[in-house]
């Protein structure tokens, strides 16, 4: 590692520690020529994840866009920022662990909707209305009725299992 102070290429590692999230290693180094100390970060180089938009355009995966959409869907709901960040982080981990290099916006949206349904029904409906591009109130109503029917079925199952 090249010393940022004198340019010497010979440095030695004094201390190595993993970051809190264990995604990088922090190394404390000392230059053998000028004795100055500096810190470097070593991080795994990830393959780019490309998102295929509905119009066919391709762009790099940007977790901040998804977080922004979730924050809008959950606006004025009692949902912490840390929960939204966890949803986005889990989504990215799931996509990267599937070893696909390209993913469609529909695939991303479906994964998010499945998680939102468990977190908050109102945020789910808000996100679904934008993601699925509901053309009219009838489509919106149909989605709500489907959700209520599923919820009613779960309530009936719980009643039967507790009897």
C-alpha positions in Angstrom: 0.0 0.0 0.0 1.4 3.3 -1.0 1.9 5.9 1.8 -0.3 9.0 1.3 2.4 11.2 2.9 5.6 10.3 1.2 4.6 7.9 -1.6 6.7 5.0 -0.3 5.2 1.6 -1.4 6.5 -0.3 1.6 4.1 -0.1 4.6 3.2 -2.5 7.3 -0.1 -3.4 8.9 -0.3 -2.5 12.6 -3.9 -3.5 13.3 -6.8 -5.1 11.3 -10.5 -5.0 12.4 -13.7 -5.9 10.7 -16.3 -3.1 10.4 -19.5 -3.5 12.5 -21.5 -4.9 9.6 -18.5 -7.2 8.7 -18.5 -6.0 5.1 -15.1 -4.5 5.2 -11.8 -4.6 7.0 -10.2 -1.5 8.5 -6.4 -1.6 8.5 -4.1 0.7 10.5 -0.8 1.0 8.6 2.6 2.6 9.2 5.0 3.7 6.5 8.5 2.2 6.9 10.1 5.3 5.4 8.4 8.3 7.1 6.8 6.4 10.1 3.4 8.2 9.5 0.3 6.2 10.2 -2.8 6.0 8.1 -6.0 3.9 7.8 -7.2 1.9 4.8 -10.4 0.1 4.1 -10.5 -3.2 2.3 -13.9 -4.1 0.9 -15.2 -6.9 -1.3 -15.7 -5.8 -4.8 -19.2 -6.7 -5.8 -20.5 -7.4 -9.3 -22.8 -4.7 -10.5 -26.5 -5.4 -10.2 -28.5 -4.1 -13.2 -32.2 -3.2 -13.1 -34.2 -3.6 -16.2 -36.9 -0.9 -16.3 -40.3 -1.4 -17.8 -39.3 0.5 -20.9 -36.3 -1.7 -21.5 -33.7 0.8 -20.1 -31.0 -0.6 -17.9 -29.5 1.1 -14.9 -27.5 0.2 -11.8 -29.4 -0.9 -8.8 -29.9 2.0 -6.4 -31.1 1.1 -3.0 -31.8 4.8 -2.2 -34.6 4.8 -4.8 -36.3 1.9 -3.2 -35.9 3.4 0.3 -37.5 6.6 -1.0 -40.5 4.7 -2.4 -40.9 2.9 0.9 -40.7 6.1 2.9 -43.5 7.6 0.7 -45.6 4.5 1.0 -45.2 4.5 4.8 -45.6 8.3 5.2 -47.5 9.2 8.4 -47.4 5.5 9.5 -45.7 4.4 12.7 -42.8 2.6 10.9 -39.2 3.3 11.8 -36.6 4.3 9.3 -34.4 1.4 10.5 -37.2 -1.1 9.5 -37.3 0.4 6.0 -33.5 0.3 5.7 -33.6 -3.4 6.9 -36.2 -4.2 4.2 -34.0 -2.6 1.5 -30.8 -4.3 2.8 -32.5 -7.7 2.9 -33.8 -7.2 -0.7 -30.3 -6.3 -1.9 -28.8 -9.3 -0.1 -31.5 -11.6 -1.6 -30.9 -10.3 -5.1 -27.1 -10.6 -4.8 -27.2 -14.1 -3.3 -29.4 -15.3 -6.2 -26.4 -14.7 -8.4 -28.4 -12.9 -11.1 -26.7 -9.8 -12.6 -29.9 -8.4 -14.0 -33.3 -8.1 -12.4 -36.5 -6.5 -13.6 -38.4 -3.8 -11.7 -41.4 -6.1 -11.5 -39.3 -8.8 -9.7 -38.1 -6.1 -7.2 -41.6 -4.8 -6.7 -43.1 -8.2 -6.1 -40.5 -8.9 -3.4 -41.1 -5.6 -1.7 -44.9 -6.0 -1.9 -44.7 -9.4 -0.2 -42.7 -7.9 2.7 -44.9 -4.8 2.9 -48.0 -7.0 3.3 -46.5 -8.4 6.5 -45.3 -5.0 7.8 -48.2 -2.5 7.1 -51.3 -2.9 5.0 -51.7 0.8 4.3 -48.1 1.1 3.1 -48.7 -2.0 1.0 -51.7 -0.5 -0.7 -50.0 2.8 -1.3 -46.9 1.1 -2.8 -49.0 -1.3 -4.9 -51.0 1.6 -6.3 -47.9 3.2 -7.7 -46.0 0.0 -8.6 -48.9 -1.7 -10.3 -50.0 1.6 -11.9 -53.7 1.2 -11.0 -55.5 2.9 -13.9 -58.7 3.6 -12.0 -60.6 3.3 -8.6 -62.1 -0.1 -9.6 -58.6 -1.7 -9.8 -57.8 -0.1 -6.5 -61.0 -1.5 -5.0 -60.3 -5.0 -6.4 -56.8 -5.0 -4.8 -58.4 -4.0 -1.4 -61.1 -6.7 -1.7 -58.4 -9.3 -2.5 -56.4 -8.3 0.5 -59.5 -8.3 2.8 -60.5 -11.8 1.5 -57.0 -13.1 2.2 -57.1 -11.5 5.7 -60.5 -13.0 6.3 -59.3 -16.4 5.4 -56.5 -16.2 7.8 -58.8 -15.1 10.6 -61.1 -18.0 9.9 -58.1 -20.4 9.9 -57.0 -19.0 13.3 -60.5 -19.4 14.7 -60.7 -23.0 13.6 -57.3 -23.9 14.9 -58.1 -22.4 18.3 -61.4 -24.2 18.7 
